[in-house]
């Protein structure tokens, strides 16, 4: 898997979900804060809440001064009260001179440089009595700030909650799908291979589900092929048992006649010897075909392929077979192509294919009819066809083991081997991949 940033669809979806959730959360925060700010503004403007809070703070400071017998120079104790009562700035004047200001740097120990007439309106100055003198003070209050702070914190908390909910919704959807995949895989493990895995959305999880489905279908196909192969082998063994038993029974009969000298003349004796020999060769032929079949079908190794000039190879393989059957009285119509091409095959296996095909022709083809052999190139593929008329006088009770062997060999070359029969017409078609020369 490519591990580069944002390289997978699932990562992209996660990033999109994060961005979407963040935008929604910011919008919710702005909505809450704006609405809350308007409500607070309206409340503070239409009520005397802030005024009452200020009056209460002034009264509490006066009580603090009185209860603690503060002098006008007890700045530390005044500062202590300021720290306890946040959102307050305090200015103290004596004889119109500034003697204390809570918002001036703590390191300032002398207010000489700040001495000036009060900059606040006289109606905002309040009398306060210290133990050593009387003074006036002005108090700035910011009590509304804590409500705005609380509003901001509440907006952030609610927005963060919505952000988490939206992300969990996306993650939960994927986790639910993963749980579904786990359940469906367990169904497959239970043996129900016909169950389809659910494919949802379009990301790596759905690709995984599709891969499992493809693997399931391949496994089913493989089981079906194995079942068909077992059935075919069973039928083949049954047919071969019958084909072997017939000549073997005849052979035993001939040998018994010879053993117990039940023949009448020397000519009969020679005939029984000849028949026994024929039956023995017939048994040998069937045994060789059976061995060839299982050799091809039980091989697990890939064929060692070699590259040949396609025209030269096919001319040689086909002409050799035609020459042998010409001497037996068969007639051929052979046509080839002039297109140069390369063929990648296992030579010994391909010779076995043509040996089987032309061996069947010698047994079952009608000598009075022309056998058509043709090969040509079409769409980067090689097509070989062999067409003949069947001799109806010959019994066609063969097991077809030779043609099954041919089919398997061609499939090992990643080609196709087809057999068609229409009334007395028998057609073999071979398709192979080629390489342009």
C-alpha positions in Angstrom: 0.0 0.0 0.0 1.2 3.5 -0.8 1.8 5.2 2.5 2.2 8.8 1.3 0.1 11.4 3.0 -3.5 11.5 1.7 -2.8 8.6 -0.5 -5.9 6.5 0.3 -9.6 7.2 0.0 -10.1 6.4 3.6 -7.6 9.0 4.7 -9.2 11.6 2.4 -12.6 10.8 3.8 -11.3 11.2 7.4 -9.7 14.6 6.5 -13.0 15.8 4.9 -14.9 14.7 8.0 -12.5 16.6 10.2 -12.7 19.7 8.1 -16.5 19.5 7.9 -16.8 18.9 11.6 -14.5 21.8 12.4 -16.5 24.2 10.1 -19.8 23.1 11.7 -18.3 23.6 15.2 -17.0 27.1 14.4 -20.4 28.0 13.0 -22.2 26.7 16.1 -19.7 28.7 18.3 -20.3 31.9 16.4 -24.0 31.4 16.5 -24.0 30.7 20.3 -21.7 33.6 21.1 -23.4 36.2 18.9 -26.9 35.2 20.2 -25.6 35.2 23.8 -23.8 38.5 23.4 -26.9 40.2 22.1 -29.0 38.8 25.0 -26.4 40.0 27.6 -26.1 43.4 26.0 -29.9 43.8 26.0 -30.1 42.7 29.6 -27.3 45.0 30.9 -28.7 48.0 28.9 -32.2 47.6 30.0 -31.6 46.8 33.7 -29.7 48.3 36.6 -27.8 45.1 37.2 -24.3 46.6 36.6 -25.1 49.8 38.6 -26.3 47.7 41.6 -23.2 45.5 41.3 -21.0 48.7 41.4 -22.9 50.1 44.4 -22.4 46.8 46.2 -18.7 46.8 45.4 -18.3 50.4 46.7 -20.2 49.6 49.9 -18.0 46.4 50.4 -14.8 48.4 50.0 -16.0 51.1 52.5 -16.8 48.3 55.0 -13.4 46.7 54.4 -11.6 50.0 55.1 -13.7 50.6 58.2 -13.5 47.0 59.6 -9.7 46.9 59.1 -9.0 50.5 60.2 -7.0 51.2 57.0 -5.0 54.3 56.6 -4.8 56.0 53.2 -1.2 54.6 52.8 -2.1 50.9 53.5 -1.7 50.1 49.8 -0.9 46.4 50.4 -4.2 45.8 52.2 -6.1 47.8 49.6 -4.3 45.7 46.9 -5.4 42.5 48.7 -9.0 43.6 48.5 -8.6 44.4 44.8 -7.2 40.9 44.2 -10.2 39.3 46.0 -12.6 41.4 43.9 -11.6 40.9 40.3 -12.9 43.1 37.5 -12.4 46.3 39.5 -10.0 49.2 39.1 -9.7 51.6 42.1 -8.5 55.2 42.1 -8.1 57.1 45.4 -7.6 60.9 45.6 -6.7 63.1 48.6 -7.0 66.9 48.1 -7.5 66.3 44.4 -4.1 64.4 44.2 -3.9 60.8 43.1 -2.5 58.7 46.0 -3.5 55.2 44.8 -4.3 53.5 41.4 -4.8 49.8 41.2 -3.9 49.6 37.5 -0.5 51.2 38.0 2.6 48.9 38.0 3.2 47.4 41.4 6.8 48.5 41.4 5.7 52.2 41.6 6.1 53.3 45.3 5.5 57.0 44.7 2.6 58.6 42.9 4.3 62.0 42.7 4.6 61.7 38.9 0.9 60.9 38.6 -0.4 63.7 40.8 -3.0 65.7 39.0 -6.6 66.8 39.3 -9.1 63.9 39.0 -9.8 63.0 35.4 -13.2 61.5 36.3 -16.4 63.6 36.6 -17.0 64.8 40.2 -20.3 63.0 40.4 -18.5 59.6 40.0 -16.2 60.3 43.0 -17.3 58.7 46.2 -16.2 59.8 49.7 -14.3 57.2 51.7 -13.0 57.7 55.3 -9.7 56.2 56.2 -8.4 56.1 59.8 -6.0 59.0 59.2 -7.9 61.1 56.7 -10.9 61.5 54.3 -10.5 60.9 50.6 -12.4 60.4 47.4 -12.3 57.4 45.2 -13.4 56.3 41.8 -14.2 52.7 41.1 -14.2 51.2 37.6 -16.2 47.9 37.4 -16.1 45.3 34.7 -18.5 42.7 36.2 -20.1 42.0 32.8 -16.8 40.5 31.6 -17.2 37.3 33.6 -20.5 36.7 31.9 -19.0 37.2 28.4 -16.1 34.9 29.4 -18.6 32.3 30.6 -20.5 32.7 27.3 -17.3 32.1 25.4 -16.3 29.1 27.4 -19.8 27.6 27.0 -19.8 28.2 23.3 -16.4 26.5 23.0 -17.5 23.6 25.1 -20.7 23.1 23.0 -18.8 23.5 19.7 -16.2 21.0 20.9 -19.0 18.6 21.9 -20.6 18.9 18.4 -17.1 18.4 16.8 -16.6 15.2 18.8 -20.1 13.9 18.0 -19.7 14.5 14.3 -16.3 12.7 14.2 -17.6 9.8 16.3 -20.5 9.6 13.8 -18.1 9.1 10.9 -15.9 6.7 12.8 -18.8 4.8 14.2 -20.1 4.3 10.7 -16.8 2.7 9.6 -16.6 0.7 12.8 -20.1 -0.6 12.2 -19.1 -1.6 8.7 -16.0 -3.4 10.0 -18.2 -5.2 12.5 -20.5 -6.2 9.6 -17.5 -7.5 7.6 -16.4 -9.5 10.6 -19.8 -11.1 11.0 -20.1 -11.9 7.3 -16.6 -13.4 7.2 -17.6 -15.7 10.1 -20.6 -16.8 8.0 -18.1 -17.7 5.2 -15.9 -19.5 7.8 -19.0 -21.5 8.8 -19.1 -22.9 5.3 -21.8 -20.8 3.6 -19.7 -19.7 0.6 -22.8 -18.5 -1.3 -23.2 -15.5 1.1 -22.3 -12.2 -0.6 -20.1 -9.8 1.4 -21.8 -6.4 1.7 -20.0 -3.6 -0.3 -20.6 -0.1 1.1 -19.2 3.2 -0.2 -16.0 3.4 -2.2 -12.8 3.2 -0.1 -10.3 0.6 1.1 -12.8 -1.2 3.3 -15.1 -1.7 0.3 -12.1 -2.8 -1.7 -11.3 -5.3 1.0 -14.9 -6.6 0.9 -14.8 -6.8 -2.9 -11.5 -8.8 -2.7 -13.1 -11.2 -0.2 -16.1 -11.6 -2.6 -13.7 -12.3 -5.5 -11.7 -14.8 -3.4 -15.0 -16.5 -2.4 -16.1 -16.8 -6.0 -12.7 -18.1 -7.1 -12.8 -20.7 -4.3 -16.3 -21.8 -5.3 -15.2 -22.1 -8.9 -12.2 -24.1 -7.8 -14.3 -26.4 -5.7 -16.7 -26.8 -8.7 -13.8 -27.6 -11.0 -12.3 -30.1 -8.6 -15.7 -31.7 -8.2 -16.1 -31.9 -12.0 -12.6 -33.2 -12.3 -13.3 -35.9 -9.7 -16.5 -36.8 -11.4 -14.7 -36.9 -14.8 -11.9 -39.1 -13.3 -14.4 -41.4 -11.8 -16.3 -41.7 -15.1 -12.9 -42.2 -16.9 -11.8 -44.9 -14.5 -15.2 -46.7 -14.9 -15.0 -46.5 -18.7 -11.4 -47.6 -18.8 -12.2 -50.5 -16.5 -14.8 -51.6 -19.0 -12.4 -51.0 -22.0 -9.6 -53.0 -20.3 -11.9 -55.8 -19.0 -13.2 -56.6 -22.5 -9.8 -57.3 -24.2 -8.4 -58.8 -21.0 -11.3 -61.3 -20.8 -10.7 -62.2 -24.5 -7.0 -62.5 -23.9 -7.5 -64.9 -20.9 -9.9 -66.9 -23.1 -7.4 -67.2 -25.9 -4.6 -68.2 -23.5 -6.8 -70.8 -21.9 -7.5 -72.3 -25.3 -3.8 -72.4 -26.0 -2.9 -73.7 -22.5 -5.4 -76.5 -22.6 -4.8 -77.2 -26.3 -8.5 -76.8 -27.2 -7.6 -75.7 -30.8 -8.2 -78.1 -33.6 -5.6 -77.2 -36.1 -2.2 -75.6 -36.3 -3.9 -72.8 -38.2 -6.3 -72.2 -35.3 -3.3 -72.2 -32.9 -1.6 -69.4 -34.9 -4.8 -67.5 -35.1 -5.2 -67.6 -31.2 -1.6 -66.5 -30.8 -2.2 -63.6 -33.2 -5.5 -62.6 -31.4 -3.8 -62.8 -28.0 -1.0 -60.5 -29.3 -3.6 -58.0 -30.7 -5.4 -57.9 -27.3 -2.2 -57.5 -25.4 -1.3 -54.5 -27.6 -4.8 -53.1 -27.1 -4.4 -53.3 -23.4 -0.9 -51.7 -23.6 -2.4 -48.9 -25.7 -5.1 -48.2 -23.1 -2.6 -48.3 -20.3 -0.3 -45.9 -22.1 -3.1 -43.5 -22.6 -4.2 -43.7 -19.0 -0.6 -43.1 -17.8 -0.4 -40.1 -20.2 -3.6 -38.6 -18.9 -2.7 -38.8 -15.3 0.8 -37.5 -16.0 -0.6 -34.4 -17.6 -3.5 -33.8 -15.1 -1.4 -34.4 -12.0 1.5 -32.1 -12.9 1.8 -29.0 -10.7 4.8 -27.4 -12.4 4.5 -24.9 -15.2 5.7 -26.0 -18.6 9.1 -25.0 -19.8 8.2 -22.9 -22.8 10.5 -22.1 -25.8 10.0 -19.5 -28.5 9.6 -20.8 -32.1 8.9 -19.5 -35.5 5.2 -20.2 -35.6 4.9 -21.0 -39.3 7.9 -23.3 -39.3 6.8 -25.2 -36.2 3.2 -25.8 -37.4 4.3 -26.8 -40.9 6.6 -29.4 -39.4 4.1 -30.8 -36.8 1.2 -30.9 -39.2 3.1 -32.1 -42.3 4.6 -35.0 -40.4 1.2 -36.2 -39.3 -0.3 -35.7 -42.8 2.6 -37.7 -44.3 1.8 -40.7 -42.1 -1.9 -40.7 -42.8 -1.4 -40.2 -46.5 0.1 -43.6 -46.6 -3.1 -45.0 -45.0 -5.3 -43.6 -47.7 -6.5 -40.4 -46.1 -6.9 -37.1 -48.1 -6.1 -33.7 -46.7 -6.9 -30.1 -47.5 -4.2 -28.1 -45.6 -4.1 -24.3 -45.7 -1.7 -22.1 -43.7 -1.1 -18.4 -43.3 1.7 -16.2 -44.5 1.7 -13.9 -41.5 5.0 -14.2 -39.6 4.6 -14.8 -35.9 6.3 -16.3 -32.8 4.9 -19.1 -30.7 5.9 -19.8 -27.1 5.2 -23.5 -26.4 6.6 -26.7 -24.9 7.6 -28.7 -27.9 7.1 -32.2 -26.4 3.7 -31.3 -25.1 2.6 -29.8 -28.4 3.8 -32.9 -30.3 1.7 -35.0 -27.9 -1.4 -32.8 -28.8 -1.0 -33.4 -32.6 -0.2 -37.1 -32.1 -3.5 -37.6 -30.2 -5.5 -35.5 -32.7 -4.2 -37.4 -35.8 -4.3 -40.7 -34.0 -8.1 -40.2 -33.6 -8.3 -39.2 -37.2 -6.7 -42.5 -38.2 -9.3 -44.4 -36.1 -12.5 -42.6 -36.6 -12.3 -40.3 -39.7 -14.0 -41.3 -43.0 -11.3 -42.0 -45.5 -13.6 -41.2 -48.4 -14.0 -37.6 -47.2 -11.3 -34.9 -47.2 -9.9 -33.9 -43.9 -9.5 -30.1 -43.6 -6.6 -28.7 -41.6 -6.2 -25.0 -41.3 -4.4 -22.4 -39.2 -4.6 -18.6 -39.3 -3.9 -15.4 -37.3 -6.7 -13.1 -36.0 -6.6 -10.4 -33.3 -3.1 -11.4 -32.1 -4.2 -15.0 -31.6 -3.5 -18.3 -33.5 -6.4 -20.4 -34.5 -5.9 -24.1 -35.6 -8.9 -26.1 -36.9 -9.1 -29.8 -37.8 -12.4 -30.8 -39.5 -13.4 -34.3 -40.6 -16.3 -36.6 -41.3 -16.9 -39.5 -38.9 -16.9 -43.1 -40.2 -20.2 -44.4 -39.0 -19.1 -48.0 -39.5 -16.7 -47.7 -36.6 -18.0 -47.8 -33.0 -17.3 -44.6 -31.2 -17.3 -45.9 -27.7 -13.9 -44.4 -26.8 -13.4 -42.7 -23.4 -12.0 -39.6 -25.1 -8.9 -39.7 -22.9 -6.6 -38.5 -25.7 -8.7 -35.4 -26.4 -9.0 -34.7 -22.6 -5.2 -34.8 -22.5 -5.0 -32.4 -25.4 -7.4 -30.0 -23.7 -5.4 -29.9 -20.5 -2.1 -29.3 -22.4 -3.5 -26.4 -24.4 -5.0 -24.9 -21.2 -1.5 -25.1 -19.6 -0.4 -23.0 -22.5 -3.1 -20.5 -21.5 -5.0 -21.4 -24.7 -8.4 -22.9 -25.5 -9.3 -26.3 -26.9 -12.9 -26.8 -28.2 -14.7 -29.8 -29.7 -17.8 -29.6 -31.7 -19.9 -32.3 -33.4 -22.7 -31.7 -35.8 -24.2 -34.9 -37.1 -21.3 -36.6 -38.9 -19.0 -33.6 -38.8 -16.3 -33.5 -36.1 -14.4 -30.2 -35.5 -11.5 -29.5 -33.2 -10.5 -25.8 -32.6 -7.3 -24.7 -30.8 -6.6 -21.1 -29.8 -3.1 -19.9 -28.7 -1.5 -16.6 -27.8 1.2 -15.4 -30.2 3.9 -12.8 -30.3 4.5 -10.7 -33.4 7.9 -11.4 -34.9 
